[in-house]
Amino acid sequence: MKRLLRIGFDIFITSFTPIITWFFIGIIIDKRLTNVFTLTYPMQCLMGIIISIFGVGANVSGIRDKNKNSANNGIFFGTLISIILFGTVAFNCKYYIKFMNMNENTYLIFGTYSIIQILLETILHLILNKLYYQELNKKANKLSVIFICINFFTLICTALITKNQLYTSIITLSLLTIFVIVVFLKNVTKIDFNFHIKNCIKYDSVSCSLNIMFFIVYLFGFSNSFSFGEKYLVAITFSTLITDIQWDMYTAIRTVAKIDIVKGKFNYNYHLKNAIKFTTLLISSILIIGFILYPIYNPDLLIVCIFVSLHIIDFIMAQSTEIKMCYLEIEHSPFKTTMHTIIACVIRTIVSLLPTPFCTITGQMCDAIYEFIYSSIAYRRFKNCRGD
């Protein structure tokens, strides 16, 4: 449980920053700018793809394949690819905004800022994953806090002083870039380009597949939902704000389980017990944050209740699903586990393209139910075959 809380804390402070940042930016400059969080939400899934392959996958490969420089190589190649992908989106941000059915004049500057900030965050998380697998969690915590403080205080203070979006973005991104470069140079000590990309994808194939599908779901799903008007844009943004941190923190369950499986210390009942405690804390925080923020955003109550209730049901099912899928991926069959994950995500993607403002949450529930059923059956069969 202590490890869950430590890793969850790293994820919490990283996820909490954009939420509280856009909340204050909305108050200081323009209330509509709160929606930048939802506008660039698909980019977080793109970050997840890169971290899955070049962060988690590279570290597992370093242990399984005895490639001592795998983590460093993953950070190096992940950084290059991140610069290319996020840089391309940032350079063409106005077209991205139009695709998302939002106003270019309102969101262009801070939309570009958010994309570049996620790029820098991606590089930092590649480094943090190396520290996790070296069990240097305190050091990872420290780096996360510093990054968060630089981002939040610089952005908010500059916005208060200048009220100018461009100056605020340039100053904040400059300081963040300097910090990330320093962290990179101190923690990536040796690169030999001996990188097994195939194995890196295989060892975290489920998460990688999920993030690819989530990128498609949120990119096209949010674009679809936002086309139904401002009422749904505000309600979806609010629901996402109060659940996104918790979903990000939920990945700590998978991270801890995967570390123990790789090191031969896995115990399902132990992990499930901690997962239940962790989930209870997360669901409680959703309700508390929602209660506090509702009078400020004043979204449509019925729409919000539908979205949040379904998120909570998904949290409850995911307690066992995450652990079982992680175990099946490493100990049973990466191919079969990934295949079923892809099937679930394909169903989610198809449902998310339906012409309804509830397309994304409906697709999410279809995905959750499928994976819950598959993981329960496959885990039980595999354990029975092994005689455990």
C-alpha positions in Angstrom: 0.0 0.0 0.0 2.9 2.3 0.8 4.3 1.9 -2.7 0.9 2.5 -4.2 0.7 5.7 -2.3 4.2 6.8 -3.3 3.8 6.1 -7.0 0.2 7.4 -6.9 1.5 10.6 -5.3 3.9 11.2 -8.2 1.1 10.7 -10.6 -1.3 12.8 -8.5 0.9 15.9 -8.5 1.6 15.6 -12.2 -2.1 15.2 -13.0 -3.3 17.7 -10.5 -1.2 20.5 -12.0 -3.1 20.9 -15.3 -6.4 20.8 -13.5 -5.7 23.4 -10.9 -3.7 25.4 -13.4 -6.5 25.8 -15.9 -8.9 26.5 -13.1 -6.9 29.5 -12.0 -6.1 30.6 -15.6 -9.8 30.6 -16.2 -10.3 32.9 -13.2 -7.4 35.2 -14.0 -7.7 35.6 -17.8 -10.8 33.9 -19.4 -13.2 31.3 -17.9 -13.4 29.5 -21.3 -9.7 28.7 -21.0 -10.6 26.0 -18.5 -11.6 23.9 -21.5 -8.0 23.8 -22.7 -7.6 20.8 -20.3 -10.2 18.8 -22.4 -8.9 20.2 -25.7 -5.5 18.6 -25.2 -6.7 15.5 -23.3 -6.0 13.2 -26.3 -2.4 14.3 -26.1 -2.1 12.7 -22.7 -2.9 9.4 -24.3 -0.1 10.0 -26.8 2.1 10.6 -23.9 0.9 7.2 -22.5 1.9 5.4 -25.7 5.5 6.8 -25.5 5.9 6.1 -21.8 4.6 2.5 -22.3 7.1 1.6 -24.9 10.2 3.7 -24.0 9.6 3.9 -20.2 7.9 0.9 -18.8 8.8 -1.5 -21.7 12.4 -0.4 -21.7 12.8 -0.9 -18.0 11.2 -4.4 -18.0 13.4 -5.2 -21.0 16.5 -4.1 -19.1 15.6 -6.8 -16.4 14.3 -9.6 -18.6 16.8 -9.2 -21.4 19.7 -8.2 -19.2 20.3 -5.1 -21.2 21.7 -2.7 -18.6 21.4 0.4 -20.7 17.9 -0.3 -21.9 16.3 2.4 -19.7 18.7 5.1 -20.8 18.2 4.1 -24.5 14.5 4.2 -24.0 14.6 7.7 -22.5 16.8 8.9 -25.4 14.7 7.4 -28.2 11.4 8.3 -26.4 12.6 11.9 -26.2 13.4 12.1 -29.9 10.0 10.7 -30.9 8.2 12.9 -28.4 9.8 16.0 -29.9 8.7 15.0 -33.4 5.1 14.0 -32.6 4.2 16.8 -30.1 6.2 19.3 -32.1 4.1 18.5 -35.2 0.8 18.9 -33.3 1.9 22.1 -31.7 3.0 23.6 -35.0 -0.4 22.8 -36.5 -2.4 23.6 -33.4 -4.9 25.8 -35.2 -6.0 22.8 -37.3 -6.2 20.6 -34.3 -8.5 23.1 -32.5 -10.8 23.3 -35.5 -10.9 19.5 -35.6 -12.0 19.5 -32.0 -14.9 21.8 -32.8 -13.5 24.6 -30.6 -12.7 28.3 -31.2 -9.3 28.9 -32.7 -9.0 32.6 -31.5 -9.8 31.6 -27.9 -7.6 28.5 -27.5 -4.6 28.8 -29.9 -1.9 30.2 -27.6 -2.7 28.2 -24.5 -3.5 25.2 -26.6 0.0 25.3 -28.1 1.4 25.9 -24.6 -0.4 22.8 -23.2 0.9 20.5 -26.0 4.5 21.6 -25.4 4.1 21.3 -21.6 2.8 17.7 -22.1 5.9 17.0 -24.3 8.2 18.1 -21.4 6.1 16.1 -19.0 6.5 13.0 -21.2 10.3 13.3 -21.1 10.2 13.7 -17.3 8.1 10.6 -16.9 10.5 8.5 -19.0 13.1 9.4 -16.5 10.8 8.8 -13.5 10.1 5.3 -14.8 13.8 4.5 -14.7 13.9 5.7 -11.1 10.8 3.6 -10.1 12.5 0.4 -11.3 15.7 1.3 -9.5 13.4 1.8 -6.4 14.5 5.4 -6.1 10.9 6.6 -5.4 11.9 9.4 -3.1 14.1 10.9 -5.8 11.3 10.6 -8.3 8.9 12.3 -5.9 11.4 15.2 -5.5 11.7 15.7 -9.3 8.0 15.6 -9.8 7.4 18.2 -7.1 10.0 20.6 -8.6 8.5 20.2 -12.1 5.0 20.9 -10.8 6.1 23.9 -8.7 7.9 25.5 -11.7 5.0 24.9 -14.0 2.2 26.1 -11.7 3.8 29.1 -9.9 5.5 30.5 -13.0 2.4 30.2 -15.1 0.0 31.7 -12.5 2.3 34.4 -11.3 3.2 35.5 -14.8 -0.5 35.5 -15.8 -1.3 37.6 -12.8 1.4 40.2 -13.7 1.0 40.4 -17.4 -2.5 39.0 -18.3 -0.7 38.2 -21.6 -1.1 34.6 -22.9 2.0 34.7 -25.1 4.4 36.1 -22.5 3.0 33.7 -19.9 3.5 30.7 -22.1 7.0 31.6 -23.3 8.4 32.3 -19.8 6.9 29.1 -18.2 8.0 26.8 -21.0 11.5 28.3 -21.0 12.0 27.4 -17.3 10.4 24.0 -17.7 12.7 23.2 -20.6 15.8 24.2 -18.7 14.8 22.0 -15.7 14.0 18.9 -17.9 17.3 19.3 -19.8 19.2 19.4 -16.5 17.3 16.3 -15.2 18.0 14.5 -18.5 21.7 15.1 -18.4 22.0 14.0 -14.7 20.0 10.8 -15.1 20.8 9.5 -18.6 24.5 8.6 -18.1 25.2 6.1 -20.9 23.5 5.5 -24.3 24.7 2.6 -26.5 21.7 2.5 -28.9 21.2 -1.2 -28.1 17.4 -1.0 -27.9 15.0 -4.0 -28.3 11.9 -2.1 -29.5 10.0 -5.3 -30.2 10.5 -6.6 -26.6 9.7 -3.1 -25.1 6.4 -3.2 -26.9 5.7 -6.8 -25.9 6.4 -6.3 -22.2 3.9 -3.5 -21.9 1.7 -4.4 -24.9 -1.6 -4.0 -23.0 -0.9 -0.5 -21.8 0.5 0.5 -25.2 -2.6 -0.8 -27.0 -4.9 0.9 -24.5 -3.3 4.2 -25.0 -3.4 4.0 -28.8 -7.1 3.2 -28.7 -7.7 5.9 -26.0 -6.0 8.4 -28.3 -8.4 7.6 -31.1 -11.4 7.4 -28.7 -10.8 10.8 -27.1 -9.6 12.5 -30.3 -12.7 11.6 -32.3 -15.1 11.0 -29.4 -14.6 14.5 -27.8 -14.8 16.1 -31.2 -18.1 14.3 -31.7 -19.5 15.2 -28.2 -18.4 18.9 -28.4 -20.4 19.3 -31.7 -23.6 19.0 -29.6 -23.0 22.4 -28.0 -21.6 24.3 -25.0 -23.8 22.4 -22.4 -22.1 19.1 -23.1 -18.6 20.7 -23.5 -18.8 22.2 -20.0 -20.4 19.0 -18.4 -17.8 16.7 -20.0 -14.9 19.1 -19.0 -16.2 19.1 -15.4 -16.6 15.3 -15.2 -13.2 14.8 -16.8 -11.6 17.3 -14.3 -12.9 15.5 -11.2 -12.0 11.9 -12.4 -8.9 12.3 -14.5 -6.5 12.5 -11.6 -7.9 9.3 -10.1 -7.6 7.4 -13.4 -4.0 8.5 -13.8 -3.3 7.5 -10.2 -5.0 4.1 -10.9 -2.0 3.2 -13.1 0.0 2.8 -9.9 -1.8 -0.5 -9.3 -0.5 -1.8 -12.6 3.0 -0.4 -12.0 3.4 -2.0 -8.5 1.9 -5.4 -9.7 4.2 -5.5 -12.7 7.3 -4.8 -10.6 6.4 -7.6 -8.3 5.6 -10.0 -11.1 8.9 -9.3 -12.9 10.8 -9.8 -9.6 8.9 -13.0 -8.6 7.2 -11.5 -5.6 3.6 -11.4 -6.8 0.6 -12.3 -4.5 -2.8 -11.6 -6.0 -4.7 -11.4 -2.7 -2.2 -8.9 -1.3 -2.4 -6.7 -4.4 -6.2 -6.9 -4.6 -6.5 -5.9 -0.9 -4.3 -2.9 -1.4 -6.1 -2.0 -4.7 -9.5 -2.0 -2.9 -8.2 0.4 -0.3 -6.6 2.6 -2.9 -9.8 2.7 -5.0 -11.9 3.6 -2.0 -9.6 6.7 -1.5 -9.9 7.6 -5.2 -13.7 7.4 -5.3 -14.0 9.4 -2.1 -11.8 12.1 -3.6 -14.0 12.3 -6.8 -17.1 12.9 -4.7 -15.4 15.5 -2.5 -13.8 17.4 -5.4 -17.1 17.3 -7.4 -19.0 18.7 -4.4 -16.5 21.6 -4.0 -16.2 22.5 -7.7 -19.8 22.1 -8.8 -21.0 25.6 -7.7 -18.1 27.2 -9.6 -18.6 25.5 -12.9 -22.4 24.9 -12.6 -22.6 22.2 -15.3 -25.8 20.4 -16.1 -26.4 18.1 -13.1 -28.1 15.2 -14.9 -25.3 15.0 -17.5 -22.6 15.1 -14.8 -24.3 12.5 -12.7 -24.5 10.1 -15.7 -20.8 10.5 -16.5 -19.5 10.4 -12.9 -21.7 7.4 -11.9 -20.4 5.3 -14.8 -16.8 6.3 -14.0 -17.2 5.0 -10.4 -18.7 1.7 -11.6 -15.7 1.3 -13.9 -13.3 2.0 -11.0 -14.9 -0.8 -9.0 -14.6 -3.3 -11.8 -11.0 -2.3 -12.6 -9.7 -3.3 -9.1 -9.3 -6.9 -10.1 -9.1 -6.4 -13.9 -5.9 -4.3 -13.8 -4.0 -6.9 -11.6 -5.2 -9.9 -13.6 -4.5 -8.4 -17.0 -1.0 -7.4 -15.9 -0.3 -11.0 -14.6 -1.7 -12.6 -17.8 0.4 -10.2 -20.0 3.7 -11.2 -18.4 3.2 -14.8 -17.1 0.7 -16.2 -19.6 0.6 -14.7 -23.1 1.3 -11.1 -24.1 -0.2 -11.9 -27.5 -3.6 -13.2 -26.2 -3.9 -10.5 -23.5 -3.1 -7.8 -25.9 -5.5 -9.2 -28.5 -8.4 -9.2 -26.1 -7.4 -5.7 -24.9 -7.5 -4.6 -28.5 -10.9 -6.2 -29.1 -12.3 -4.4 -26.0 -10.8 -1.1 -27.3 -12.1 -1.6 -30.8 -15.6 -2.0 -29.3 -15.0 1.1 -27.3 -13.8 3.0 -30.3 -16.8 2.0 -32.4 -19.2 3.0 -29.7 -17.4 6.3 -29.2 -18.1 7.3 -32.8 -21.9 7.0 -32.4 -23.8 10.3 -32.9 -24.5 10.9 -29.2 -22.9 13.2 -26.6 -22.6 10.2 -24.3 -20.5 8.3 -26.8 -17.2 8.3 -24.9 -18.6 7.1 -21.5 -20.8 4.5 -23.1 -17.8 3.1 -25.0 -15.7 3.1 -21.8 -18.3 1.0 -20.0 -18.4 -1.5 -22.9 -14.6 -1.8 -22.7 -14.6 -2.2 -18.9 -17.3 -5.0 -18.9 -15.5 -7.0 -21.7 -12.1 -6.8 -20.0 -13.6 -7.7 -16.6 -15.2 -10.8 -17.9 -12.2 -11.9 -20.0 -9.6 -11.3 -17.2 -11.7 -13.2 -14.7 -12.1 -16.3 -16.9 -8.6 -16.3 -18.3 -6.9 -15.8 -14.9 -8.9 -18.6 -13.3 -8.2 -21.0 -16.2 -4.4 -20.2 -16.2 -4.1 -20.6 -12.5 -6.0 -23.9 -12.6 -3.7 -25.2 -15.4 -0.7 -24.4 -13.3 -2.2 -26.0 -10.3 -1.9 -22.9 -8.1 
